[in-house]
Amino acid sequence: MSHPFSTALSWLKNAWGHRSPQEQEGLAKAYRRFVESRDGQRIVTDLARYTNVLNSSYAPGDAHQTLFNEGQRDVYLHIMSMARLSDEELLSLMQQG
């Protein structure tokens, strides 16, 4: 059985390993343009609410629901990470919605 940390590292390598630094930078800029657009801000705010990103993903007594909740949060956090928003920018964006 594979260790969860090695699984996560494999996932990251697959997600990023095939992109050149120029491709990675271009993709990051595209995410940033998206979240800075009016429509993007509306979508990001809606996703923040939908994924319950500001709260714990833990569902007492239900490991499957906890994992599902964390998966939702992970997608949202990936978008924000790719857009390279600071914590202050992220909070400001969420408060605007």
DSSP file (Angstrom, degrees, kcal/mol; ACC not computed):
  #  RESIDUE AA STRUCTURE BP1 BP2  ACC     N-H-->O    O-->H-N    N-H-->O    O-->H-N    TCO  KAPPA ALPHA  PHI   PSI    X-CA   Y-CA   Z-CA
    1    1 A M              0   0    0      0, 0.0     2,-0.2     0, 0.0     0, 0.0   0.000 360.0 360.0 360.0 135.8    0.0    0.0    0.0
    2    2 A S        -     0   0    0      1,-0.1     0, 0.0     2,-0.0     0, 0.0  -0.515 360.0-112.6 -80.5 143.3    1.3    3.4   -0.9
    3    3 A H     >  -     0   0    0     -2,-0.2     4,-2.0     1,-0.1     3,-0.4  -0.523  23.7-124.5 -72.0 138.3    1.9    6.1    1.7
    4    4 A P  H  > S+     0   0    0      0, 0.0     4,-2.4     0, 0.0     5,-0.2   0.848 110.1  54.7 -54.4 -36.4   -0.5    9.1    1.3
    5    5 A F  H  > S+     0   0    0      1,-0.2     4,-2.3     2,-0.2     5,-0.2   0.915 108.1  47.4 -65.7 -41.9    2.4   11.5    1.1
    6    6 A S  H  > S+     0   0    0     -3,-0.4     4,-2.2     2,-0.2    -1,-0.2   0.857 110.6  53.6 -68.0 -32.6    4.0    9.7   -1.8
    7    7 A T  H  X S+     0   0    0     -4,-2.0     4,-2.3     2,-0.2    -2,-0.2   0.926 109.0  48.5 -63.9 -44.3    0.6    9.5   -3.5
    8    8 A A  H  X S+     0   0    0     -4,-2.4     4,-2.5     1,-0.2    -2,-0.2   0.901 110.8  50.6 -63.0 -40.9    0.3   13.3   -3.1
    9    9 A L  H  X S+     0   0    0     -4,-2.3     4,-2.5     1,-0.2    -1,-0.2   0.896 109.4  50.9 -64.8 -39.3    3.8   13.8   -4.5
   10   10 A S  H  X S+     0   0    0     -4,-2.2     4,-2.4     2,-0.2    -1,-0.2   0.912 109.8  50.7 -62.5 -41.7    3.0   11.6   -7.5
   11   11 A W  H  X S+     0   0    0     -4,-2.3     4,-2.5     2,-0.2    -2,-0.2   0.932 110.9  48.1 -61.3 -46.4   -0.2   13.6   -8.1
   12   12 A L  H  X S+     0   0    0     -4,-2.5     4,-2.5     1,-0.2     5,-0.5   0.911 110.7  51.3 -61.5 -42.5    1.8   16.9   -8.0
   13   13 A K  H  X S+     0   0    0     -4,-2.5     4,-3.0     1,-0.2     5,-0.3   0.918 113.0  45.3 -61.6 -43.1    4.4   15.6  -10.3
   14   14 A N  H  < S+     0   0    0     -4,-2.4     4,-0.4     1,-0.2    -1,-0.2   0.873 114.1  49.6 -67.2 -36.6    1.8   14.5  -12.8
   15   15 A A  H  < S+     0   0    0     -4,-2.5    -2,-0.2    -5,-0.2    -1,-0.2   0.869 132.4  12.7 -71.0 -36.4   -0.1   17.8  -12.5
   16   16 A W  H >< S+     0   0    0     -4,-2.5     3,-1.8    -5,-0.2    -2,-0.2   0.648 104.3  85.3-114.9 -21.2    3.0   20.0  -13.0
   17   17 A G  T 3< S+     0   0    0     -4,-3.0    -3,-0.2    -5,-0.5    -2,-0.1   0.753  90.3  51.2 -60.7 -27.3    5.8   17.8  -14.3
   18   18 A H  T 3  S+     0   0    0     -4,-0.4     2,-0.4    -5,-0.3    -1,-0.3   0.451  93.7  88.2 -92.2   0.0    4.8   18.0  -18.0
   19   19 A R  S <  S-     0   0    0     -3,-1.8    -3,-0.0     4,-0.0    -4,-0.0  -0.822  72.2-132.0-103.2 136.4    4.6   21.8  -18.1
   20   20 A S     >  -     0   0    0     -2,-0.4     4,-2.6     1,-0.1     5,-0.2  -0.373  32.5-105.1 -73.3 162.1    7.5   24.0  -18.9
   21   21 A P  H  > S+     0   0    0      0, 0.0     4,-2.4     0, 0.0     5,-0.2   0.869 124.0  53.2 -56.5 -35.7    8.1   27.0  -16.7
   22   22 A Q  H  > S+     0   0    0      2,-0.2     4,-2.4     1,-0.2     5,-0.2   0.905 109.5  47.6 -66.5 -40.9    6.7   29.2  -19.4
   23   23 A E  H  > S+     0   0    0      2,-0.2     4,-2.4     1,-0.2    -1,-0.2   0.909 111.8  50.4 -65.2 -41.9    3.5   27.2  -19.6
   24   24 A Q  H  X S+     0   0    0     -4,-2.6     4,-2.4     2,-0.2    -2,-0.2   0.921 112.1  47.2 -61.9 -44.3    3.2   27.2  -15.9
   25   25 A E  H  X S+     0   0    0     -4,-2.4     4,-2.2    -5,-0.2    -2,-0.2   0.909 111.8  50.3 -65.3 -41.9    3.6   31.0  -15.8
   26   26 A G  H  X S+     0   0    0     -4,-2.4     4,-1.8     2,-0.2    -1,-0.2   0.892 111.3  48.5 -63.0 -40.2    1.1   31.5  -18.6
   27   27 A L  H  X S+     0   0    0     -4,-2.4     4,-2.3     2,-0.2    -2,-0.2   0.905 109.7  52.0 -66.9 -41.7   -1.5   29.3  -16.9
   28   28 A A  H  X S+     0   0    0     -4,-2.4     4,-2.2     1,-0.2    -2,-0.2   0.903 109.5  50.2 -61.0 -40.8   -1.0   31.2  -13.6
   29   29 A K  H  X S+     0   0    0     -4,-2.2     4,-2.6     2,-0.2    -1,-0.2   0.871 108.3  52.9 -65.8 -36.1   -1.6   34.5  -15.5
   30   30 A A  H  X S+     0   0    0     -4,-1.8     4,-2.2     2,-0.2    -2,-0.2   0.915 109.3  48.7 -65.5 -42.7   -4.8   33.1  -17.0
   31   31 A Y  H  X S+     0   0    0     -4,-2.3     4,-2.6     2,-0.2    52,-0.2   0.926 111.6  50.5 -60.0 -44.0   -6.1   32.1  -13.6
   32   32 A R  H  X S+     0   0    0     -4,-2.2     4,-1.6    50,-0.3    -2,-0.2   0.922 109.6  49.3 -63.0 -44.9   -5.2   35.6  -12.3
   33   33 A R  H  X S+     0   0    0     -4,-2.6     4,-0.9     1,-0.2    -1,-0.2   0.904 111.3  51.9 -60.4 -40.0   -7.0   37.3  -15.2
   34   34 A F  H >< S+     0   0    0     -4,-2.2     3,-0.9     1,-0.2     6,-0.3   0.955 111.0  44.3 -61.3 -51.5  -10.0   35.1  -14.6
   35   35 A V  H 3< S+     0   0    0     -4,-2.6    -1,-0.2     1,-0.3    -2,-0.2   0.726 112.6  53.6 -71.5 -18.7  -10.3   35.9  -10.8
   36   36 A E  H 3< S+     0   0    0     -4,-1.6    -1,-0.3    -5,-0.2    -2,-0.2   0.626  90.8  93.4 -87.5 -13.8   -9.8   39.6  -11.5
   37   37 A S  S <X S-     0   0    0     -4,-0.9     4,-2.5    -3,-0.9     5,-0.2  -0.412  86.8-117.3 -75.9 156.9  -12.6   39.8  -14.0
   38   38 A R  H  > S+     0   0    0      2,-0.2     4,-1.8     1,-0.2     5,-0.1   0.941 116.6  43.3 -59.1 -49.4  -16.1   40.8  -12.9
   39   39 A D  H  > S+     0   0    0      1,-0.2     4,-2.5     2,-0.2    -1,-0.2   0.904 112.3  54.1 -64.5 -40.3  -17.6   37.5  -13.9
   40   40 A G  H  > S+     0   0    0     -6,-0.3     4,-3.0     1,-0.2    -1,-0.2   0.897 106.6  51.7 -60.2 -40.8  -14.7   35.6  -12.4
   41   41 A Q  H  X S+     0   0    0     -4,-2.5     4,-2.3     2,-0.2    -1,-0.2   0.892 109.8  49.4 -63.8 -39.9  -15.1   37.3   -9.1
   42   42 A R  H  X S+     0   0    0     -4,-1.8     4,-2.2     2,-0.2    -2,-0.2   0.921 114.2  45.4 -64.3 -42.9  -18.8   36.4   -9.0
   43   43 A I  H  X S+     0   0    0     -4,-2.5     4,-2.9     2,-0.2    -2,-0.2   0.921 112.7  49.8 -67.4 -44.1  -17.9   32.8   -9.8
   44   44 A V  H  X S+     0   0    0     -4,-3.0     4,-2.3     2,-0.2    -1,-0.2   0.901 111.5  49.3 -62.6 -41.1  -15.1   32.6   -7.3
   45   45 A T  H  X S+     0   0    0     -4,-2.3     4,-1.8    -5,-0.2    -1,-0.2   0.917 112.2  48.1 -64.3 -42.6  -17.3   34.0   -4.6
   46   46 A D  H  X S+     0   0    0     -4,-2.2     4,-2.9     1,-0.2    -2,-0.2   0.914 111.7  49.7 -63.3 -42.6  -20.1   31.5   -5.4
   47   47 A L  H  X S+     0   0    0     -4,-2.9     4,-2.9     2,-0.2     6,-0.2   0.870 106.4  56.4 -64.4 -36.3  -17.5   28.6   -5.4
   48   48 A A  H  X>S+     0   0    0     -4,-2.3     5,-1.7     2,-0.2     4,-0.5   0.919 112.8  41.4 -61.1 -42.6  -16.2   29.8   -2.0
   49   49 A R  H ><5S+     0   0    0     -4,-1.8     3,-0.9     3,-0.2    -2,-0.2   0.947 115.7  49.4 -68.4 -47.7  -19.7   29.5   -0.6
   50   50 A Y  H 3<5S+     0   0    0     -4,-2.9    -2,-0.2     1,-0.3    -3,-0.2   0.885 115.4  42.6 -60.1 -41.5  -20.5   26.2   -2.4
   51   51 A T  H 3<5S-     0   0    0     -4,-2.9    -1,-0.3    -5,-0.2    -2,-0.2   0.506 101.2-133.6 -86.4  -3.8  -17.3   24.6   -1.3
   52   52 A N  T X<5 +     0   0    0     -3,-0.9     3,-1.8    -4,-0.5    -3,-0.2   0.891  40.6 169.9  55.8  42.1  -17.6   26.0    2.3
   53   53 A V  T 3 < +     0   0    0     -5,-1.7    -1,-0.1     1,-0.3    -4,-0.1   0.718  64.9  57.5 -64.2 -25.2  -13.9   26.9    2.0
   54   54 A L  T 3  S+     0   0    0     -6,-0.4    -1,-0.3     2,-0.1     2,-0.3   0.490 103.1  63.9 -86.0  -1.3  -13.8   29.0    5.2
   55   55 A N  S <  S-     0   0    0     -3,-1.8     2,-0.1     1,-0.1     0, 0.0  -0.737  96.1 -83.6-118.4 167.2  -15.0   26.2    7.4
   56   56 A S        -     0   0    0     -2,-0.3    -1,-0.1     1,-0.1    -2,-0.1  -0.380  24.9-146.5 -65.9 145.0  -13.6   22.8    8.4
   57   57 A S        +     0   0    0     -4,-0.1    12,-0.3    -2,-0.1    13,-0.2   0.489  62.0 120.0 -88.4  -4.2  -14.3   20.0    6.0
   58   58 A Y        -     0   0    0     11,-0.1     5,-0.1     1,-0.1    -2,-0.1  -0.438  45.5-166.5 -68.1 128.1  -14.6   17.5    8.9
   59   59 A A    >   -     0   0    0      3,-0.3     3,-2.5    -2,-0.2     7,-0.3  -0.938  29.7-120.5-113.9 104.1  -17.9   15.7    9.1
   60   60 A P  T 3  S+     0   0    0      0, 0.0     5,-0.0     0, 0.0     3,-0.0  -0.156  91.2   0.7 -50.9 126.4  -18.1   14.1   12.5
   61   61 A G  T 3  S+     0   0    0      1,-0.1     2,-0.4     2,-0.0    -3,-0.0   0.508 113.7  91.3  77.3   5.3  -18.5   10.3   12.2
   62   62 A D    <>  +     0   0    0     -3,-2.5     4,-2.2     1,-0.1    -3,-0.3  -0.739  42.6 174.2-137.3  88.2  -18.5   10.3    8.4
   63   63 A A  H  > S+     0   0    0     -2,-0.4     4,-2.4     1,-0.2     5,-0.2   0.858  82.7  55.1 -62.2 -36.9  -15.1    9.9    6.8
   64   64 A H  H  > S+     0   0    0      2,-0.2     4,-2.4     1,-0.2    -1,-0.2   0.922 109.4  45.9 -65.0 -43.3  -16.5    9.7    3.3
   65   65 A Q  H  > S+     0   0    0      2,-0.2     4,-3.0     1,-0.2     5,-0.2   0.891 110.9  54.0 -66.0 -38.5  -18.3   13.0    3.7
   66   66 A T  H  X S+     0   0    0     -4,-2.2     4,-2.5    -7,-0.3    -2,-0.2   0.932 110.5  46.1 -59.5 -45.9  -15.1   14.5    5.2
   67   67 A L  H  X S+     0   0    0     -4,-2.4     4,-2.1     2,-0.2    -2,-0.2   0.900 112.9  49.7 -64.9 -40.8  -13.1   13.4    2.2
   68   68 A F  H  X S+     0   0    0     -4,-2.4     4,-2.0     2,-0.2    -2,-0.2   0.942 111.8  48.4 -61.5 -47.6  -15.7   14.7   -0.3
   69   69 A N  H  X S+     0   0    0     -4,-3.0     4,-2.3   -12,-0.3    -2,-0.2   0.902 111.2  50.0 -59.6 -42.6  -15.8   18.0    1.5
   70   70 A E  H  X S+     0   0    0     -4,-2.5     4,-2.4   -13,-0.2    -1,-0.2   0.860 106.9  55.5 -66.9 -34.4  -12.1   18.3    1.4
   71   71 A G  H  X S+     0   0    0     -4,-2.1     4,-1.7     2,-0.2    -1,-0.2   0.913 108.1  48.4 -62.5 -42.7  -12.0   17.5   -2.3
   72   72 A Q  H  X S+     0   0    0     -4,-2.0     4,-1.7     1,-0.2     3,-0.2   0.947 112.7  47.6 -60.8 -48.3  -14.4   20.4   -2.9
   73   73 A R  H  X S+     0   0    0     -4,-2.3     4,-3.0     1,-0.2     5,-0.2   0.878 107.0  58.4 -60.7 -38.5  -12.2   22.7   -0.9
   74   74 A D  H  X S+     0   0    0     -4,-2.4     4,-2.2     1,-0.2    -1,-0.2   0.883 103.7  51.0 -61.7 -39.7   -9.1   21.5   -2.6
   75   75 A V  H  X S+     0   0    0     -4,-1.7     4,-2.1    -3,-0.2    -1,-0.2   0.941 112.7  45.9 -63.5 -46.3  -10.5   22.5   -6.1
   76   76 A Y  H  X S+     0   0    0     -4,-1.7     4,-2.3     1,-0.2    -2,-0.2   0.940 113.3  48.9 -61.1 -47.6  -11.3   26.0   -4.8
   77   77 A L  H  X S+     0   0    0     -4,-3.0     4,-2.5     1,-0.2    -1,-0.2   0.835 108.0  55.5 -63.8 -31.9   -7.9   26.4   -3.1
   78   78 A H  H  X S+     0   0    0     -4,-2.2     4,-2.9    -5,-0.2    -1,-0.2   0.931 107.1  49.4 -64.3 -45.3   -6.2   25.2   -6.3
   79   79 A I  H  X S+     0   0    0     -4,-2.1     4,-1.7     1,-0.2    -2,-0.2   0.935 114.3  44.9 -58.4 -46.7   -7.9   27.9   -8.3
   80   80 A M  H  <>S+     0   0    0     -4,-2.3     5,-1.5     1,-0.2     4,-0.5   0.880 113.3  50.5 -67.4 -37.6   -6.8   30.5   -5.7
   81   81 A S  H ><5S+     0   0    0     -4,-2.5     3,-1.1     1,-0.2    -2,-0.2   0.916 109.6  50.3 -65.3 -43.3   -3.3   29.2   -5.5
   82   82 A M  H 3<5S+     0   0    0     -4,-2.9   -50,-0.3     1,-0.3    -1,-0.2   0.837 107.4  54.0 -64.8 -32.2   -3.0   29.2   -9.3
   83   83 A A  T 3<5S-     0   0    0     -4,-1.7    -1,-0.3   -52,-0.2    -2,-0.2   0.587 105.7-134.8 -77.1  -9.3   -4.1   32.8   -9.4
   84   84 A R  T < 5 +     0   0    0     -3,-1.1     2,-0.3    -4,-0.5    -3,-0.2   0.905  39.3 172.5  56.0  46.7   -1.4   33.6   -6.9
   85   85 A L      < -     0   0    0     -5,-1.5    -1,-0.2     1,-0.1     2,-0.1  -0.647  29.9-126.0 -83.3 140.8   -3.7   35.7   -4.7
   86   86 A S     >  -     0   0    0     -2,-0.3     4,-2.6     1,-0.1     5,-0.2  -0.372  29.7-104.9 -74.8 165.4   -2.3   36.9   -1.3
   87   87 A D  H  > S+     0   0    0      1,-0.2     4,-2.5     2,-0.2     5,-0.2   0.898 123.7  51.3 -58.0 -40.4   -4.4   36.1    1.8
   88   88 A E  H  > S+     0   0    0      2,-0.2     4,-2.4     1,-0.2    -1,-0.2   0.911 110.1  48.1 -65.0 -42.6   -5.5   39.7    1.9
   89   89 A E  H  > S+     0   0    0      2,-0.2     4,-2.5     1,-0.2    -2,-0.2   0.902 111.9  50.5 -64.1 -40.8   -6.6   39.6   -1.8
   90   90 A L  H  X S+     0   0    0     -4,-2.6     4,-2.2     2,-0.2    -2,-0.2   0.936 112.2  45.7 -63.6 -47.0   -8.5   36.4   -1.2
   91   91 A L  H  X S+     0   0    0     -4,-2.5     4,-2.1     1,-0.2    -2,-0.2   0.901 112.8  51.2 -64.0 -40.3  -10.3   37.7    1.8
   92   92 A S  H  X S+     0   0    0     -4,-2.4     4,-1.6     2,-0.2    -1,-0.2   0.922 109.9  49.8 -61.0 -44.3  -11.2   40.9    0.1
   93   93 A L  H  X S+     0   0    0     -4,-2.5     4,-0.9     1,-0.2    -2,-0.2   0.903 111.9  47.6 -61.2 -42.6  -12.5   39.1   -2.9
   94   94 A M  H  < S+     0   0    0     -4,-2.2     3,-0.2     1,-0.2    -1,-0.2   0.838 110.2  52.2 -71.1 -31.6  -14.7   36.9   -0.7
   95   95 A Q  H  < S+     0   0    0     -4,-2.1    -1,-0.2     1,-0.2    -2,-0.2   0.779 102.1  60.7 -74.0 -26.4  -16.0   39.9    1.3
   96   96 A Q  H  <        0   0    0     -4,-1.6    -1,-0.2     1,-0.2    -2,-0.2   0.818 360.0 360.0 -68.8 -29.7  -17.0   41.7   -1.9
   97   97 A G     <        0   0    0     -4,-0.9    -1,-0.2    -3,-0.2    -2,-0.2   0.467 360.0 360.0 -80.6 360.0  -19.4   38.8   -2.8
